[in-house]
Amino acid sequence: MSNARDPTPSSGRSRVTLAVAAVALLALTARLVGLGSRPFHWDEARVGYWTLRAMESGVFEYRPVAGGPFLYLVDQPVFALLGVTDASARLVVALIGGLLPLAALLFRGRLTDDETLVFATILAFSPTFVYYSRFLRGDLPLAAFSLVALGCLVRLVDTGRRRYLYGATLAGALAVTTSGFVVGYVAAWLAAAALLFDHARVYGEDRQTVLDRLTRYTRTLRDWATPLARSFLLAFAVVVFFYAPRGLEGADLWDPLTIPAVLDEALFGSVRKFVGVRVEFRDGHEFLSYVVGYAELLVVLAAPVVVLALVGFVVERYLGKNRPVVAFASYWAGASLLFFPVITELNAPWVVLHSLAPLSILAAVGGGKVVAFGRRAVADRNAARTGIAALLLVAVVVQAGALTASSVYGESDRDNRLAQYGQPAGDLHALHQNASAAMADNSGIDVVYVGDRFFTVSEASNGQPPVPEAWGERLPLPWYFERADAETASIVNASRLDEFESQPPVVVADPQYRSTLDSRLDGYRMTEYELALWNREVVVYTRQ
């Protein structure tokens, strides 16, 4: 399988490696600074809350509506080691996003030095990558693991070293555990692989050559039977570990007597659940409107990447070398623009990541061409060409920098293009501090939700999905109250507060109950919070 492809001298490779490492260090800094400053989005609160409940009960099982099991399981040791905060909850995703630029080095045998460095820079500083590296969802890990898997496969072909096969297997298996969106990657990769196989025919190879390639691939698979078997076992172990239930009667990963049931649930039960929730019982939507909306969102959030990707595609396709890895990225990107609007339930900003992953490779090609164009212009002392290249690069940097400053580190409001509706516009850290102080010496119910909007029959049933719609109306408050180890209850109207043995230290209500509660809760401080970007107000009373 060896296919040495590395025209770059060792000194050049060292410089590129050091430059990419420096970019990754800056990327880590960009993701870790102020990691806990933004309050939790509803989706983050779900993951964080159910992770804490799983830690407390010791019970965990895969639920498709809650997303992949990866974050729920990796965050538990993080919480045990560092404590439970917004920052610690996001730490794993931030580290994955911060280290992602290093994946560019896996492609250095197929990309030029300029392209490799541009690729790393895009992964490091594209605003969408930065924002959702600071967000507790599985989308960024899925995109990252997929790029690493592809890069390892490229290095495997280039070097023939088995470690890259195992690296690709591990990254691919981890991708399967992150998000249900992995089905979009599988579909896009299959389509891209089929088109790539036909790539040779399109560019002039005859039928016999294609048949020879099939024969060669078959021979390679036979020669690599043992490493492939080991890779299968590695993938099997990773998938079983993450999808296996914990603490269930009759199926517990840590109970050797239930291993058959555990394997069945991890390998087959998880698939049945996913199909049931995401295929059989999901609501459909209009295809064309979602495709158009997705494309518009992609352009709004990542215009420089899209423009550079178009440049890279045109140059590579019609004026370049038609490199297989770039062709694969083109087909992957094109397929993703069709598949993800189909499988997503809403056109949210985080979905864009799944097209940005392949587009970043194309953008690296386009950016590399611009850099090379500028370098030649400087060498030739051509002021016009130098100015054009400088203008293009400055425009890209300014747009990305402005979006990062305003949306990644700026306020969460309706003008924030990277924020989704479920992002609270208010500061909930003060709420957590005030509520924790009020609950400190309390021995009964700590938090009471007032009103039909928040009422659930049993608080115990909210520990794992599915949960009542009313529980979703509380988000992201359950995360902050669970961090404070609060015991919660809910009532349909304010008059039932009299049924408690003592007044709870924290009361949460719809604003319509404000006048009633003002007269009942003497000695409480009332604060109004916005639990979404708009039109999601609650009033919170904390005992002084």
N, C-alpha and C positions, 0 to 999 in steps of 0.2 A: 504493500500500500504506500510505500515511500514514494514521494514525488517532490524532490527538493525544489523549492521555489523561493529563493531569497537573494535577489540581486543586490541587496543593500550590504555594503561592507560592515564588518563588526563594529567599527568605531561609529558609523552612522546609526546602527541599531542601538548602540549604547546611549547615544544622544537622544534618540527618540524615546527609548525606555525611560530615561531620566525625566524628559519633558512630560511624558504621560503620567509618570508618578507624581510630579509636581502638580499637574492638573488635578489628579485624584485627591491630593492633599488639600488643595483649595476647595474642591467639591465637598469633601468631608466637612471642612470648616463652614461652608455655606449652608450645609444641612443641619449642623449641630448648634450653631449660634441661635439662641432664642427658640430652641426646639419646642419648648412647652408654652410659649407665649400666646399662641392662638388657642382659644377654647375648642373643645372637641366638637367635631361635626357629628350629626346623628349616627352616621355609619360607624365612625370611630367609637362612639359611645356604646353602640351595640356590641362591637368586638370587645372593648374593654370591660364592659359590665359582665358579659357572659364568660369572659376569661376569669374574672374574679369569682364568679359563682362556681365555676368548674374547679378552681383552686380550693374553694371552701368545702365543696361537697365531695370532691374526688371523682365526680361523674362527668364523663365527656363522651359524646358521640357526634358523628358528622351529621350536620343538618344543612342541606343545600341552600336554604333561604338565608343562612348566616354566612355563606361564603366558604372558602376552603379552610381546612383545619390548620394550615401552617401557622398563622399568626396566633391562634388560640393556644397552641402548644409551645411555641418558642417564647412567647411573652411570659409564660408562667415562671420559668427560672429567672428571667430578667427581673420580674417583680420581687421574687424571693431574695434576689441579690441586691438590688438597687432601691427597692421600695416602689410604691405605686404612685406614679405621677403622670401627668400628660407627656412629659419628656421621655420618661423611661418606657412608656407604652409605645412611643413612636421610634425608639432607638434602633430596633432591628431594621425597620424599613429605611431609616436614615443611613445606617451603615451600608446596607445593600446599595442604596442610591449613590452614596459617596464613593464607594469602591467600584461602581459600574464603569467609570472611564477606563479602568485597567483592562476591561474586556477588549478595548480597541487593539491592544497588543496581540491578541489572538488572530487578528486579521492582517498583521503587518507583512506577512508573506504575499498577500494579494493586493494590498494597497500601498501606495507610495508613502514616503515619510510625511509629506504634507497632509495627505489624506488621513493617515493614521492619527496625526495630532489634531486635525480638525474634527475627526470622529470623536476622539476623547473629549474635546472641548464642548461639542454639542451635548454629549451625554452628561457633562459636568454642569453646564450653565444654561441649557435651554430652560426657560421659566417653568414649563409644564413638568419637566423632569425634576426640577428643584422643589416645586410646590408639593408634588405628590410623593416625593421622597421624605417629606415632613408630614405625612398623612397616614393614619392607620387603616390602610386598605391593602388588599393583595394585588392590586393592579401593577404597581411598580415592581414588586418582586417577580411577578409573572413575566413582565417585559424583560427584566434584567436576566433572569435565569434562561429565558429563551435566547437572548443574544449570546450569553455565555455558552449555551449548548451549541449554537450554530458556529461560534468561533472555535470551539474545541473540535468540532467535526472538520472545519477547514484546516486546523493544525494537524489533525489526524491524517488527512489526505496529503498534506504537505510534508510531514515528517515520518509518518508510519509508526509513531510512538504510541504504545498502548495506553499510557496515562491519559492521553486526550480522549480516548474512547470512554474511559471510566469517568473523566470529567464531564463529557457530554451526557453520559448516562445519569450521573448524579444531578447535574443541572436540570436535565429534562424531567427527571422524577420529582425534583423539588417544585418545578413549574406546575406539575399536575396537582400538587397539594395546595397551591396558593389561591386559585380562583376558578370558578366555573367557566370563565372566559377562555380557559385553556382549549376548549373545543373549537373556538375560533382560530387558534393557532394551529391546531391539528389540521383543520380544513384548509387554512391558507397555505400551510407548508406542503400538504399533499398536492394542492393545485400548483404551487410554485415548482415542486419537484417534477411534476408531470411536464410542465412547460419547459423547465430546464433540460429535461431529457430530450425534448423535441427541439431544443435550441440548436443542437448540432445539425439536424436536418435542415432547419430554416437557413442556416448559414453554409449550406452546400454539401454536407456529408451525405453519402448515399445510404440505401437500405442495408447493404452489407456491413457498413461501418457501424450502424446502429446495432445490428445483430452481434457483431464482434464485441461491442460494449456490453451487451447483455451477458454474453458468455464470460467476459472478463469479470463482471460484477459477481456472477455466480461462483466463479473460481475463487475470487477474493473472500466471499462469504464462507466458503468451505475451508479456506486456509486459516480464517480467523474464528473458527468454530469455538475454540476454548475461551478466548477473550470475550466473545459475544455471549457465551453462556455465563461467564462471570458478571458481565454487565447486566444480564437479565436478572441474576440473583440480587445484584445491588439495587436495581430499580424495584424489584419485588419487595426487598426489605424496607426501602424508604416509603413506598406507598402503603405497605401494611402498617408500619410504625405510625404514620400520620392519620390514616383512616380507621385504625382499629379503635373500637370503643374501650373506654375505661370505666370501671366501677359499676357496670351493669350486671344484673343478676343473669348468669348464664353466658355472659360474653365480657370478659375482662382481659385486656392485654397482659396484665401482670399475674393472671391465674393460669398456670400451665394446663389445668384440667379443661379449660374452655377454649383452647387454641383452635379446634375445628370451627367453632362458632365465630371466633374472632376473625379467622381467615375468610369465612363466608361473608361476614358483615363488611370487612374491609375491602374485599375484592369485588363482591357481587352486590351486597346490600347497598353500598355507596352508589353504585351505578343505578340500581333500581330507584333509589331515592332521588337521584339527580334527574333521571328521565321523568319520574312522576311529577316533580316540582317544576322543572325547567322546560319540559317538553309537553307532557300530557295536559297539565293544568295551568299553563301560562296563557295570558291574554296576548293576542296578536296585535299588530299595529301596521299602519300603512308603510309600505316599503320605500316608495319614492321620496316621501316627505322626510323620512328618517335618514336616507342617504344624503339628501340635499342638506339637511340640518347638520349632519355629521361633518360633511365637507366644509360647510361654513364655519363650524366650530373649530375645525382643524386649522383653517386659514387664520382665524382670529387669534388663536392661542399660539400658533407656531408659524407665522408668516415667513420669517427668515429661513427656517428649516424647509418649508414647502418650496420656496423659491430656489434655494440651493439644490434641493432634491430634483426639481425640474431641470435645472441646468445640468446636474450630474447625469440624469437619465438621458437627456438629448445628446450630450457630448459623448457619453459612453456608448450609447446605442448606435449613433450615426457617424461619429467622428473618432471614436476610441477603439479599445481593444475587445470590447464585448466580453469582459471577464465573467466567468460563471458565477462568482460570488455576488457581483453587482447585478447580474441578470436575475439571480435568485431573489435578491432584495427587492428588485423592481416588481417581480411577479408577486412576492409576498405582500408588498405594500398595496399593489392593485387589488389583490384578493381581500385584504383587510378592509379596504374601503367599501366593499360590498358585504362581507360577512358580518362585521361587527354591528352595523346598523340593523341587521336582521336579528341578531341574538341578544342585543341589549334591550332593556326595558325602558330606558330613558337616555337621551343624548346628554350625558353628564360629561364634564371636562375630563374626568379621569379615564374615560373610554378612549380618548384621543391618544393616550400613551401607547395603545396597541398598534396604532399605525405609525406613530413616531419612531418606534423601535426599528422597523425596516427603512423608513424614510431617512433616518439618521445616517445610514450607510450611504444612501444616494447623495444626501447633503454633504457628506464628507468628500465624495468624489467632486461634487460641484464646488465646494469650498476649496479643495485642493487645487482645482484648476484656476480659481481666482487668485489664490496665493502664488501659484507658479507664474501666472500671467503678470502679476505685479512684480515678482522678482525679476523676470526677464525685462520688464519695462524699466526697472531701476538700473539693471545692468546695461541696457542700451541707452540709458539717459533719455528715455522718451517720456516727456512730462505729461503728455495727454493720456497715455496709457497708464502711467503711474497714478495720475489723478483719478481715473476711472476705477482702478482696482482699490485705491484708498477709499474712495467714496462708497463703493459697495461694502467693504469691510466695516467702515464706520457706521453705515446705515444698519447693518446686521447687529453690531455691538450696541448701538444706541437703542434700537427697538427692544432687544432682549433685556438690556439693562433697565430700561424704563418700565417694562412689564414686570420684571423681577422686583424692582424697588416698590412699585405701587401695589402689586398683587400678592407677591410672596411674603414680603415683610410689612406691607401696608395694612390698612384697616380692612376688616371684612364688612363690606357693604354692597349695595346693589351695583356699584360701579366696578367692583372687583371681578374681572373677567375669568379668573381661575377658580373663584369660589362658587360652590353649588348652593342651591336654595337652603339646604339643611345645615348650613354653616351659621352658628349664632353670631348675631351682630353685636351683642353685648359682652361685657367682661364677666365671665362666670367664675374666675378665680377668686374674686372677692366673695361671691356666694359660697363657695366651698369653705373658705376660711371662716366666714361668719357662722355658717351652719355648723361646722365642726366645733367651734367655740361654744355655741348654744347647746350642743348635744353632750358636751364633755361629761357632765355629772348626771345625765338623765338615765333612768333605769327602766323606762317603759318604751312606748312607741316614740320614735324620734321624728319622723316625718309623716305628715298626713296630707294627701292630695284631696282637694275638695272639688266636687262637680262631676257630672256625667262624662265630661270630656276626658277625665283621668281615671275614672272608676274601673277597677277590675275586681272580679269576685274573689280571687285568691292571689295574694302576693307571692305565694310559694310557686305558683305555676309560671311566673315570669322568669324563672331561673334559666330557662333555655327555650329556644324557639320550637314550635310556633307560639306566639304570644298574642293577646288581644290587641285590637287596633288602639284601644285607649292607652295601653302601655306605650305604644309608639308616640302618642301625643306628648308624653312626658320628656322625650329625648331632647337634649342629652343629659338631663338631670339625674337619671338613675346611675350613671357612671360616677358623678361627683358625690352622690349620697352613699353609694356602695364603697367608695374610697374611704369615707368616714365611718364605715361599718354601721350604717344607720339601719334601724328597723323601721319599715315603712308600712303604711296602711292607706286606704282610700275610702271616702264616703261620698254619697251622691249629693248632699247639700250641707250647708254650714251648720244647720241646727243639730246635726248628729255629732258635732264636736263635744256636746255635753255628755255623750255616752262614754267618753274616755275617763279613766280614773284620775288622770291629771292632764293638764293642757300640754300637747306636744310642743317641743321647743321650735319646731319648724313647720310651717303650714304653707302649702303651695296651692294656688287657686287661679281659676280664670278671672280676668279683670272684672267680669260682671258681678262677682261676689265681694268686691272690694268694700262697698259701703256696709254690708252686713258684717264682714270680718273686722272692719275698723272698730265697730262698737263692741265686739266680743273679745278681741285680743288686745287688752290693755297691757302696756308694758312690752309690746313687740315693735320692732322696727320693720316697716314695709318698704320693699324695694321692687321696682318693676324691671323685668328682664325681657330681652328679645331673644327668643330661642331659634330664630332663623334669620335670614337676611331681611325679611320683612313679614309683617302680618302674622306674628306668632308670639304674642305677648303673654306673660304670666306675671302674677304678683306673688312675692315670697315674703312671708312674715317670719322673722327670727326673734326669739325671746332675748331680751337684754339682761 
